[in-house]
Amino acid sequence: MLNKGHGADSLVFNNVILGYLNLGNLDKANELFYELKERCTVYDGVVNATFMDWFFNQGKPKEAMESYRNLMARNYQMVPATRNVLLETLLKHGKKKEAWELFHDMLDDHTPPTFQAYYKQLCDKSLSPDVNTYKALVEAYIKLDMVENMLEKFTKMVEAGLRVISPYANKWFGYMIEKGMSGNCLPILAKMVEKEPKPDVTT
């Protein structure tokens, strides 16, 4: 596809590979993939997400996850946009455990995921946000100092009737007060009192 010595653009390869996959020509797609990995000076992993999605849609989750694990084992330095694509692909196909691991890796590496896309995927019927999901999102927003987003997810968590244990409730209310949003604490606390289990005296 390229003359010898020329670099490779992974996005261009990705579009061509996707075309071959849609035609059912896996051999040609793999051939181009191998060429890309040989020639691309900084491979960002986006093509793996394309292969993963295709394998999942073909009813081959094992092959999809093999592609993902092979990518992660290489420890490529991926840009946030690529990790977001991988995260959304995992969530789209119900791989919540792996998505969580990637989610936390992104926070640890200071490459925050696209939370709205993450939350939207989780709101699918089969992936309803649970306590740990909301807790991770709220904590992530605090870490990134995004108080409005933190308030939104904290409110949704309480409205969903999910339990907020005292240590986290105290921490989150403390953060809101520190950011000058004490007036938003009482409505949330009032909703918590309506739900079971009720907040204790320390909250």
Backbone as CSV, one residue per row, in Angstrom:
resi,resn,N_x,N_y,N_z,CA_x,CA_y,CA_z,C_x,C_y,C_z
1,MET,0.818,-1.202,0.000,0.000,0.000,0.000,0.861,1.266,0.000
2,LEU,2.045,1.173,0.631,2.958,2.300,0.673,4.284,1.915,0.066
3,ASN,4.984,2.922,-0.476,6.327,2.676,-0.958,7.250,2.452,0.223
4,LYS,8.290,1.712,-0.019,9.220,1.389,1.055,9.813,2.664,1.647
5,GLY,9.831,2.714,2.979,10.416,3.857,3.656,9.427,4.939,4.020
6,HIS,8.223,4.860,3.490,7.215,5.857,3.804,6.513,5.520,5.117
7,GLY,6.095,6.543,5.846,5.378,6.333,7.088,3.940,5.940,6.822
8,ALA,3.238,5.590,7.893,1.847,5.150,7.743,0.938,5.990,8.621
9,ASP,-0.223,6.317,8.107,-1.248,7.046,8.842,-2.293,6.040,9.295
10,SER,-2.402,5.851,10.615,-3.294,4.806,11.123,-4.753,5.091,10.795
11,LEU,-5.145,6.359,10.713,-6.534,6.687,10.410,-6.887,6.332,8.972
12,VAL,-5.940,6.556,8.059,-6.164,6.170,6.666,-6.273,4.654,6.565
13,PHE,-5.340,3.956,7.209,-5.383,2.495,7.215,-6.695,2.006,7.819
14,ASN,-7.115,2.656,8.894,-8.330,2.226,9.573,-9.532,2.274,8.636
15,ASN,-9.637,3.329,7.845,-10.764,3.456,6.920,-10.741,2.364,5.852
16,VAL,-9.547,2.072,5.348,-9.427,1.036,4.318,-9.700,-0.347,4.913
17,ILE,-9.149,-0.587,6.101,-9.361,-1.871,6.779,-10.840,-2.077,7.078
18,LEU,-11.512,-1.039,7.541,-12.947,-1.143,7.804,-13.713,-1.495,6.536
19,GLY,-13.282,-0.915,5.418,-13.922,-1.228,4.143,-13.804,-2.704,3.799
20,TYR,-12.614,-3.260,3.983,-12.411,-4.684,3.697,-13.197,-5.566,4.677
21,LEU,-13.244,-5.158,5.938,-14.018,-5.933,6.909,-15.499,-5.944,6.541
22,ASN,-16.001,-4.802,6.130,-17.415,-4.725,5.743,-17.715,-5.571,4.511
23,LEU,-16.675,-5.827,3.710,-16.820,-6.699,2.543,-16.607,-8.168,2.909
24,GLY,-16.262,-8.410,4.181,-16.023,-9.777,4.628,-14.655,-10.317,4.282
25,ASN,-13.751,-9.425,3.883,-12.408,-9.856,3.475,-11.450,-9.674,4.653
26,LEU,-11.508,-10.593,5.610,-10.683,-10.507,6.811,-9.203,-10.666,6.489
27,ASP,-8.874,-11.529,5.527,-7.470,-11.752,5.170,-6.810,-10.465,4.694
28,LYS,-7.483,-9.734,3.825,-6.912,-8.484,3.307,-6.830,-7.442,4.422
29,ALA,-7.831,-7.410,5.292,-7.817,-6.473,6.412,-6.625,-6.764,7.322
30,ASN,-6.379,-8.048,7.597,-5.241,-8.426,8.431,-3.916,-8.081,7.758
31,GLU,-3.862,-8.281,6.467,-2.634,-7.968,5.711,-2.283,-6.481,5.864
32,LEU,-3.283,-5.632,5.726,-3.052,-4.195,5.882,-2.712,-3.842,7.330
33,PHE,-3.319,-4.558,8.263,-3.047,-4.314,9.679,-1.588,-4.616,10.010
34,TYR,-1.086,-5.728,9.506,0.317,-6.081,9.735,1.243,-5.039,9.107
35,GLU,0.876,-4.571,7.918,1.681,-3.549,7.253,1.696,-2.265,8.081
36,LEU,0.546,-1.909,8.621,0.460,-0.708,9.447,1.384,-0.809,10.650
37,LYS,1.329,-1.930,11.355,2.138,-2.078,12.569,3.633,-2.055,12.263
38,GLU,4.008,-2.474,11.072,5.412,-2.442,10.672,5.877,-1.028,10.339
39,ARG,4.993,-0.243,9.748,5.383,1.055,9.209,5.035,2.246,10.094
40,CYS,4.042,2.093,10.961,3.585,3.229,11.750,4.559,3.499,12.888
41,THR,5.109,4.695,12.924,6.099,5.015,13.955,5.459,5.129,15.339
42,VAL,4.218,5.619,15.391,3.483,5.701,16.652,2.086,5.143,16.409
43,TYR,1.906,3.877,16.733,0.599,3.250,16.518,-0.307,3.570,17.692
44,ASP,-1.518,4.098,17.415,-2.374,4.564,18.498,-3.464,3.581,18.913
45,GLY,-3.588,2.442,18.246,-4.533,1.420,18.688,-5.933,1.530,18.135
46,VAL,-6.203,2.561,17.326,-7.570,2.768,16.852,-8.067,1.620,15.978
47,VAL,-7.167,0.983,15.232,-7.582,-0.111,14.347,-8.050,-1.311,15.154
48,ASN,-7.457,-1.523,16.326,-7.909,-2.631,17.170,-9.374,-2.469,17.549
49,ALA,-9.794,-1.243,17.808,-11.194,-0.996,18.136,-12.092,-1.345,16.955
50,THR,-11.614,-1.074,15.749,-12.372,-1.410,14.540,-12.514,-2.921,14.402
51,PHE,-11.413,-3.639,14.602,-11.462,-5.101,14.553,-12.369,-5.648,15.656
52,MET,-12.252,-5.086,16.850,-13.073,-5.544,17.970,-14.554,-5.424,17.643
53,ASP,-14.942,-4.252,17.180,-16.351,-4.018,16.870,-16.841,-4.984,15.791
54,TRP,-16.005,-5.216,14.798,-16.386,-6.129,13.710,-16.536,-7.551,14.223
55,PHE,-15.575,-7.998,15.026,-15.650,-9.356,15.580,-16.891,-9.521,16.464
56,PHE,-17.148,-8.538,17.305,-18.347,-8.611,18.146,-19.602,-8.738,17.290
57,ASN,-19.679,-7.939,16.255,-20.862,-7.954,15.379,-20.979,-9.259,14.594
58,GLN,-19.853,-9.967,14.460,-19.865,-11.260,13.783,-20.158,-12.405,14.745
59,GLY,-20.413,-12.066,16.015,-20.669,-13.103,17.014,-19.414,-13.817,17.459
60,LYS,-18.267,-13.100,17.438,-16.988,-13.692,17.810,-16.339,-12.877,18.929
61,PRO,-16.931,-12.911,20.127,-16.384,-12.111,21.236,-14.978,-12.533,21.656
62,LYS,-14.665,-13.824,21.526,-13.330,-14.290,21.894,-12.266,-13.610,21.053
63,GLU,-12.488,-13.548,19.738,-11.526,-12.911,18.841,-11.445,-11.414,19.109
64,ALA,-12.595,-10.819,19.426,-12.621,-9.384,19.724,-11.759,-9.063,20.939
65,MET,-11.891,-9.872,21.988,-11.145,-9.607,23.202,-9.670,-9.982,23.063
66,GLU,-9.372,-10.931,22.192,-7.970,-11.249,21.913,-7.287,-10.039,21.287
67,SER,-7.995,-9.366,20.367,-7.454,-8.169,19.734,-7.199,-7.091,20.775
68,TYR,-8.150,-6.939,21.693,-8.011,-5.926,22.742,-6.836,-6.244,23.672
69,ARG,-6.756,-7.494,24.110,-5.687,-7.868,25.050,-4.312,-7.785,24.396
70,ASN,-4.222,-8.134,23.124,-2.950,-8.009,22.409,-2.499,-6.552,22.361
71,LEU,-3.460,-5.659,22.138,-3.135,-4.238,22.120,-2.647,-3.763,23.481
72,MET,-3.372,-4.110,24.540,-3.016,-3.629,25.872,-1.681,-4.207,26.344
73,ALA,-1.380,-5.424,25.906,-0.127,-6.067,26.306,1.091,-5.354,25.729
74,ARG,0.896,-4.611,24.640,2.014,-3.906,23.993,2.336,-2.575,24.666
75,ASN,1.445,-2.141,25.564,1.673,-0.900,26.324,1.959,0.314,25.435
76,TYR,1.200,0.430,24.356,1.329,1.602,23.509,0.898,2.850,24.277
77,GLN,1.541,3.974,23.968,1.138,5.248,24.550,-0.001,5.807,23.704
78,MET,-1.236,5.529,24.123,-2.393,5.917,23.323,-2.929,7.277,23.734
79,VAL,-3.382,8.031,22.756,-3.980,9.339,23.032,-5.366,9.118,23.640
80,PRO,-5.885,10.098,24.392,-7.207,9.944,25.017,-8.316,9.582,24.041
81,ALA,-8.280,10.151,22.836,-9.343,9.870,21.862,-9.420,8.385,21.533
82,THR,-8.261,7.739,21.406,-8.240,6.312,21.098,-8.762,5.502,22.271
83,ARG,-8.370,5.860,23.462,-8.846,5.143,24.637,-10.362,5.302,24.788
84,ASN,-10.870,6.478,24.444,-12.321,6.672,24.492,-13.035,5.730,23.530
85,VAL,-12.457,5.554,22.327,-13.054,4.649,21.337,-13.054,3.220,21.874
86,LEU,-11.944,2.805,22.468,-11.858,1.465,23.048,-12.870,1.304,24.183
87,LEU,-12.966,2.333,25.038,-13.894,2.289,26.160,-15.332,2.135,25.671
88,GLU,-15.700,2.931,24.680,-17.062,2.876,24.160,-17.344,1.538,23.482
89,THR,-16.328,0.970,22.813,-16.499,-0.328,22.157,-16.737,-1.422,23.190
90,LEU,-15.970,-1.391,24.269,-16.145,-2.379,25.342,-17.535,-2.279,25.957
91,LEU,-17.963,-1.061,26.254,-19.275,-0.865,26.866,-20.403,-1.237,25.911
92,LYS,-20.228,-0.886,24.664,-21.244,-1.185,23.645,-21.544,-2.667,23.591
93,HIS,-20.509,-3.474,23.820,-20.664,-4.928,23.702,-20.664,-5.632,25.058
94,GLY,-20.959,-4.874,26.120,-21.195,-5.488,27.429,-19.980,-5.927,28.208
95,LYS,-18.793,-5.481,27.827,-17.578,-5.870,28.538,-17.298,-4.856,29.654
96,LYS,-18.151,-4.907,30.662,-18.105,-3.896,31.717,-16.836,-4.000,32.567
97,LYS,-16.408,-5.207,32.880,-15.218,-5.390,33.722,-13.994,-4.757,33.069
98,GLU,-13.790,-5.067,31.788,-12.640,-4.526,31.073,-12.759,-3.017,30.900
99,ALA,-13.996,-2.554,30.721,-14.220,-1.113,30.579,-13.837,-0.382,31.858
100,TRP,-14.206,-0.987,33.006,-13.845,-0.383,34.294,-12.333,-0.275,34.443
101,GLU,-11.646,-1.341,34.084,-10.188,-1.349,34.211,-9.565,-0.257,33.353
102,LEU,-10.049,-0.133,32.115,-9.541,0.901,31.224,-9.896,2.284,31.754
103,PHE,-11.111,2.424,32.260,-11.586,3.689,32.824,-10.639,4.168,33.918
104,HIS,-10.295,3.286,34.847,-9.427,3.670,35.956,-7.997,3.912,35.495
105,ASP,-7.536,3.156,34.502,-6.205,3.402,33.934,-6.127,4.801,33.335
106,MET,-7.209,5.209,32.675,-7.236,6.535,32.059,-7.171,7.633,33.115
107,LEU,-7.854,7.427,34.226,-7.796,8.411,35.311,-6.404,8.454,35.925
108,ASP,-5.800,7.283,36.115,-4.464,7.216,36.701,-3.424,7.877,35.807
109,ASP,-3.639,7.784,34.486,-2.695,8.364,33.519,-3.011,9.816,33.194
110,HIS,-4.032,10.368,33.874,-4.436,11.756,33.640,-4.894,11.988,32.203
111,THR,-5.537,10.960,31.633,-6.160,11.104,30.315,-7.631,10.763,30.495
112,PRO,-8.410,11.700,31.089,-9.789,11.395,31.464,-10.652,10.956,30.308
113,PRO,-11.485,9.926,30.525,-12.388,9.475,29.474,-13.495,10.480,29.199
114,THR,-14.159,10.306,28.068,-15.306,11.140,27.748,-16.474,10.630,28.586
115,PHE,-16.736,11.260,29.707,-17.697,10.746,30.669,-19.108,10.668,30.111
116,GLN,-19.482,11.660,29.280,-20.845,11.641,28.775,-21.072,10.412,27.891
117,ALA,-20.083,10.079,27.066,-20.197,8.882,26.233,-20.233,7.637,27.105
118,TYR,-19.402,7.645,28.151,-19.347,6.516,29.081,-20.701,6.336,29.771
119,TYR,-21.239,7.438,30.278,-22.516,7.378,30.991,-23.652,6.970,30.054
120,LYS,-23.636,7.492,28.845,-24.675,7.159,27.872,-24.692,5.664,27.586
121,GLN,-23.501,5.073,27.422,-23.414,3.639,27.165,-23.935,2.850,28.361
122,LEU,-23.601,3.308,29.568,-24.032,2.589,30.763,-25.539,2.652,30.969
123,CYS,-26.175,3.671,30.405,-27.619,3.819,30.573,-28.401,2.877,29.664
124,ASP,-27.695,2.107,28.859,-28.352,1.067,28.086,-29.015,0.094,29.061
125,LYS,-30.094,-0.516,28.670,-30.845,-1.402,29.572,-29.975,-2.442,30.254
126,SER,-29.040,-2.996,29.503,-28.240,-4.085,30.055,-27.079,-3.582,30.902
127,LEU,-26.850,-2.270,30.934,-25.719,-1.730,31.680,-26.158,-0.541,32.533
128,SER,-27.231,-0.720,33.295,-27.732,0.364,34.117,-26.669,0.778,35.136
129,PRO,-26.436,2.075,35.284,-25.429,2.527,36.246,-25.758,2.057,37.656
130,ASP,-24.759,1.544,38.360,-24.954,1.086,39.723,-24.184,1.992,40.681
131,VAL,-24.135,1.604,41.960,-23.462,2.423,42.963,-22.011,2.678,42.586
132,ASN,-21.293,1.619,42.214,-19.878,1.775,41.884,-19.665,2.657,40.657
133,THR,-20.595,2.566,39.696,-20.496,3.400,38.500,-20.603,4.866,38.870
134,TYR,-21.663,5.211,39.599,-21.842,6.611,39.989,-20.700,7.089,40.878
135,LYS,-20.276,6.235,41.798,-19.194,6.620,42.710,-17.929,6.945,41.926
136,ALA,-17.612,6.107,40.941,-16.417,6.340,40.129,-16.524,7.639,39.342
137,LEU,-17.712,7.904,38.796,-17.916,9.128,38.024,-17.804,10.365,38.910
138,VAL,-18.460,10.333,40.079,-18.396,11.474,40.998,-16.957,11.714,41.438
139,GLU,-16.262,10.650,41.821,-14.876,10.780,42.266,-13.988,11.314,41.143
140,ALA,-14.254,10.851,39.921,-13.463,11.313,38.775,-13.676,12.801,38.538
141,TYR,-14.922,13.243,38.618,-15.205,14.662,38.414,-14.575,15.521,39.512
142,ILE,-14.557,15.022,40.748,-13.894,15.753,41.828,-12.399,15.854,41.541
143,LYS,-11.835,14.749,41.100,-10.409,14.722,40.793,-10.061,15.727,39.701
144,LEU,-10.987,15.907,38.754,-10.766,16.836,37.645,-11.295,18.234,37.957
145,ASP,-11.828,18.401,39.178,-12.369,19.679,39.635,-13.482,20.197,38.717
146,MET,-14.388,19.293,38.350,-15.531,19.629,37.491,-16.792,19.545,38.345
147,VAL,-17.015,20.615,39.135,-18.038,20.585,40.174,-19.456,20.453,39.620
148,GLU,-19.772,21.102,38.513,-21.121,21.022,37.952,-21.439,19.601,37.507
149,ASN,-20.468,18.936,36.885,-20.661,17.560,36.440,-20.772,16.617,37.634
150,MET,-19.961,16.906,38.662,-20.012,16.096,39.881,-21.395,16.195,40.518
151,LEU,-21.929,17.421,40.592,-23.250,17.641,41.180,-24.329,16.897,40.398
152,GLU,-24.223,16.928,39.079,-25.220,16.250,38.245,-25.266,14.760,38.534
153,LYS,-24.096,14.111,38.600,-24.058,12.662,38.819,-24.416,12.302,40.259
154,PHE,-24.017,13.126,41.204,-24.382,12.904,42.608,-25.907,12.950,42.739
155,THR,-26.530,13.951,42.113,-27.987,14.093,42.152,-28.677,12.898,41.515
156,LYS,-28.185,12.472,40.354,-28.783,11.334,39.652,-28.663,10.053,40.469
157,MET,-27.532,9.903,41.139,-27.312,8.718,41.975,-28.353,8.658,43.091
158,VAL,-28.596,9.797,43.740,-29.566,9.840,44.830,-30.981,9.647,44.288
159,GLU,-31.288,10.289,43.158,-32.623,10.157,42.570,-32.914,8.714,42.154
160,ALA,-31.858,7.975,41.812,-32.023,6.581,41.413,-32.248,5.665,42.611
161,GLY,-32.157,6.243,43.814,-32.384,5.451,45.023,-31.198,4.597,45.419
162,LEU,-30.016,4.928,44.895,-28.818,4.164,45.219,-28.201,4.688,46.513
163,ARG,-27.639,3.796,47.267,-27.106,4.151,48.588,-25.793,4.923,48.459
164,VAL,-25.709,6.016,49.197,-24.462,6.776,49.314,-24.001,6.640,50.759
165,ILE,-22.977,5.846,50.992,-22.535,5.620,52.371,-21.926,6.896,52.938
166,SER,-21.977,7.015,54.263,-21.613,8.262,54.944,-20.232,8.816,54.582
167,PRO,-19.174,8.000,54.555,-17.856,8.573,54.239,-17.838,9.296,52.891
168,TYR,-18.497,8.716,51.881,-18.524,9.361,50.571,-19.452,10.566,50.569
169,ALA,-20.619,10.442,51.209,-21.549,11.566,51.269,-20.886,12.762,51.951
170,ASN,-20.194,12.521,53.048,-19.525,13.596,53.766,-18.443,14.244,52.909
171,LYS,-17.687,13.416,52.215,-16.624,13.928,51.346,-17.209,14.778,50.222
172,TRP,-18.275,14.281,49.602,-18.861,14.981,48.457,-19.542,16.277,48.882
173,PHE,-20.264,16.231,50.006,-20.878,17.465,50.513,-19.791,18.477,50.895
174,GLY,-18.714,17.974,51.491,-17.603,18.851,51.864,-16.998,19.530,50.649
175,TYR,-16.865,18.774,49.570,-16.321,19.333,48.325,-17.251,20.413,47.779
176,MET,-18.556,20.149,47.800,-19.523,21.120,47.291,-19.507,22.409,48.120
177,ILE,-19.422,22.273,49.444,-19.363,23.447,50.324,-18.100,24.239,50.044
178,GLU,-16.996,23.525,49.879,-15.712,24.167,49.574,-15.791,24.968,48.272
179,LYS,-16.608,24.496,47.321,-16.737,25.164,46.025,-17.872,26.193,46.007
180,GLY,-18.393,26.504,47.202,-19.429,27.519,47.279,-20.793,27.056,46.827
181,MET,-21.060,25.754,46.915,-22.341,25.208,46.473,-23.109,24.576,47.629
182,SER,-23.004,25.213,48.801,-23.688,24.656,49.977,-25.200,24.623,49.782
183,GLY,-25.713,25.574,48.992,-27.153,25.603,48.759,-27.666,24.394,48.004
184,ASN,-26.772,23.684,47.301,-27.175,22.489,46.559,-27.155,21.237,47.423
185,CYS,-26.584,21.353,48.615,-26.469,20.171,49.480,-27.812,19.755,50.072
186,LEU,-28.588,20.721,50.528,-29.843,20.401,51.215,-30.847,19.641,50.344
187,PRO,-31.056,20.051,49.071,-31.980,19.270,48.227,-31.552,17.818,48.062
188,ILE,-30.234,17.600,47.930,-29.738,16.230,47.782,-29.949,15.459,49.081
189,LEU,-29.620,16.104,50.201,-29.783,15.451,51.505,-31.254,15.122,51.762
190,ALA,-32.144,16.026,51.354,-33.578,15.786,51.528,-34.031,14.557,50.756
191,LYS,-33.489,14.389,49.547,-33.829,13.219,48.741,-33.260,11.950,49.362
192,MET,-32.070,12.076,49.957,-31.465,10.919,50.613,-32.310,10.463,51.790
193,VAL,-32.895,11.401,52.499,-33.721,11.072,53.666,-34.974,10.319,53.248
194,GLU,-35.443,10.576,52.016,-36.646,9.912,51.524,-36.394,8.450,51.165
195,LYS,-35.113,8.105,50.950,-34.767,6.762,50.484,-34.265,5.906,51.633
196,GLU,-34.271,4.609,51.400,-33.678,3.673,52.348,-32.410,3.077,51.744
197,PRO,-31.339,2.885,52.537,-31.216,3.292,53.933,-30.967,4.787,54.058
198,LYS,-31.487,5.392,55.134,-31.370,6.833,55.337,-29.956,7.194,55.794
199,PRO,-29.520,8.414,55.495,-28.196,8.832,55.975,-28.156,8.872,57.483
200,ASP,-26.988,8.597,58.064,-26.888,8.594,59.521,-26.561,9.990,60.044
201,VAL,-26.397,10.110,61.347,-26.223,11.406,61.996,-24.942,12.110,61.554
202,THR,-23.907,11.343,61.176,-22.655,11.975,60.766,-22.825,12.732,59.457
203,THR,-23.716,12.281,58.602,-23.977,12.983,57.352,-24.794,14.244,57.592
